[in-house]
Amino acid sequence: MEDNNKQDSSNSAHNPYTIKVDIYGQQMDYHQITTHSDYVDYFMKRYIGQVTWYDKKAVANKNLFMWYQRIVIFLGALIPIIVAVGGYISWVKEYSGLMSAIISGVIAIVAALDKLQQPMSNWYNYRNIAENLKKEQYYYEFKIPPYQGLNEMAMKRLFVERIEGTVASDINRFLQGSKNKDDEDDTPTDDVLRNTPSPTP
């Protein structure tokens, strides 16, 4: 009995589709979502919810990226204009150094936020996943491979499996990226290594 439990837990650990999906408060795995009502619930709550979420995230990150770029372009072009106008207007010339310093500081902050939040790469990633999820629905409805030749129950299971696999792969990508970033933060820089005294023999 104990060996069977170990074997079941081992199989679950290697199966990425044992994820439990919350359907109106009921926890079900994708093998259980085969009846008409369960599948409709899954489609309306889980699938549509995921597509909407990724769509919104893609639009939000696109807008954020565009705003960062507009600010950098506008302020970057403003500095030489201030210098040029300072040759004709005395008060602009007097404060041109201060204004240029402030503008440069704002540009540096915006560039740092852009690098930290990475809205462009997030925008591409979210849009790619949203379009893949939408594409899966068309494959299912028109029985395009891999759905071709399957019965209705098998098609439903495969649809849920592929949707959950897409979402799970994005979660794994996010977690792996966070882990790599933490590892980079924990790695001492060259300056730290140079300033670290050697251990005494």
Solvent accessible surface area in square Angstrom, and as a share of the most:
residue,aa,sasa,rsa
1,M,180,0.81
2,E,115,0.52
3,D,107,0.55
4,N,85,0.43
5,N,83,0.42
6,K,126,0.53
7,Q,111,0.49
8,D,87,0.45
9,S,69,0.44
10,S,53,0.34
11,N,87,0.45
12,S,53,0.34
13,A,86,0.66
14,H,155,0.69
15,N,51,0.26
16,P,84,0.53
17,Y,53,0.20
18,T,57,0.33
19,I,62,0.32
20,K,113,0.48
21,V,3,0.02
22,D,62,0.32
23,I,6,0.03
24,Y,142,0.54
25,G,64,0.62
26,Q,104,0.46
27,Q,103,0.46
28,M,4,0.02
29,D,31,0.16
30,Y,16,0.06
31,H,86,0.38
32,Q,91,0.40
33,I,0,0.00
34,T,24,0.14
35,T,75,0.44
36,H,135,0.60
37,S,70,0.45
38,D,34,0.17
39,Y,21,0.08
40,V,60,0.35
41,D,43,0.22
42,Y,0,0.00
43,F,42,0.17
44,M,110,0.49
45,K,77,0.33
46,R,50,0.18
47,Y,2,0.01
48,I,65,0.33
49,G,33,0.32
50,Q,35,0.15
51,V,18,0.10
52,T,56,0.33
53,W,118,0.41
54,Y,6,0.02
55,D,33,0.17
56,K,137,0.58
57,K,75,0.32
58,A,1,0.00
59,V,76,0.44
60,A,57,0.44
61,N,20,0.10
62,K,80,0.34
63,N,75,0.38
64,L,64,0.32
65,F,31,0.13
66,M,67,0.30
67,W,150,0.53
68,Y,21,0.08
69,Q,58,0.26
70,R,127,0.46
71,I,60,0.30
72,V,45,0.26
73,I,123,0.62
74,F,130,0.54
75,L,26,0.13
76,G,33,0.32
77,A,53,0.41
78,L,51,0.25
79,I,44,0.22
80,P,79,0.50
81,I,94,0.48
82,I,16,0.08
83,V,97,0.56
84,A,61,0.48
85,V,54,0.31
86,G,5,0.05
87,G,64,0.62
88,Y,196,0.74
89,I,70,0.36
90,S,91,0.59
91,W,148,0.52
92,V,11,0.06
93,K,137,0.58
94,E,127,0.57
95,Y,106,0.40
96,S,23,0.15
97,G,54,0.52
98,L,107,0.53
99,M,53,0.24
100,S,22,0.14
101,A,62,0.48
102,I,100,0.51
103,I,17,0.09
104,S,55,0.35
105,G,31,0.30
106,V,58,0.33
107,I,35,0.18
108,A,62,0.48
109,I,108,0.55
110,V,12,0.07
111,A,52,0.40
112,A,61,0.47
113,L,66,0.33
114,D,35,0.18
115,K,160,0.68
116,L,121,0.60
117,Q,82,0.36
118,Q,105,0.47
119,P,0,0.00
120,M,83,0.37
121,S,55,0.35
122,N,40,0.20
123,W,43,0.15
124,Y,121,0.46
125,N,29,0.15
126,Y,33,0.13
127,R,69,0.25
128,N,86,0.44
129,I,11,0.06
130,A,0,0.00
131,E,78,0.35
132,N,52,0.27
133,L,1,0.00
134,K,62,0.26
135,K,87,0.37
136,E,13,0.06
137,Q,45,0.20
138,Y,123,0.47
139,Y,60,0.23
140,Y,34,0.13
141,E,94,0.42
142,F,139,0.58
143,K,115,0.49
144,I,71,0.36
145,P,82,0.51
146,P,56,0.35
147,Y,0,0.00
148,Q,121,0.54
149,G,78,0.75
150,L,67,0.33
151,N,105,0.54
152,E,111,0.50
153,M,102,0.45
154,A,34,0.26
155,M,12,0.05
156,K,11,0.05
157,R,87,0.32
158,L,38,0.19
159,F,1,0.00
160,V,0,0.00
161,E,46,0.21
162,R,88,0.32
163,I,1,0.00
164,E,2,0.01
165,G,15,0.14
166,T,37,0.22
167,V,7,0.04
168,A,20,0.15
169,S,65,0.42
170,D,14,0.07
171,I,83,0.42
172,N,91,0.47
173,R,110,0.40
174,F,127,0.53
175,L,103,0.51
176,Q,95,0.42
177,G,38,0.37
178,S,42,0.27
179,K,115,0.49
180,N,67,0.34
181,K,106,0.45
182,D,82,0.42
183,D,68,0.35
184,E,123,0.55
185,D,98,0.51
186,D,115,0.60
187,T,83,0.48
188,P,68,0.43
189,T,84,0.49
190,D,95,0.49
191,D,81,0.42
192,V,79,0.45
193,L,105,0.52
194,R,171,0.62
195,N,122,0.63
196,T,78,0.46
197,P,113,0.71
198,S,96,0.62
199,P,126,0.79
200,T,123,0.72
201,P,182,1.14
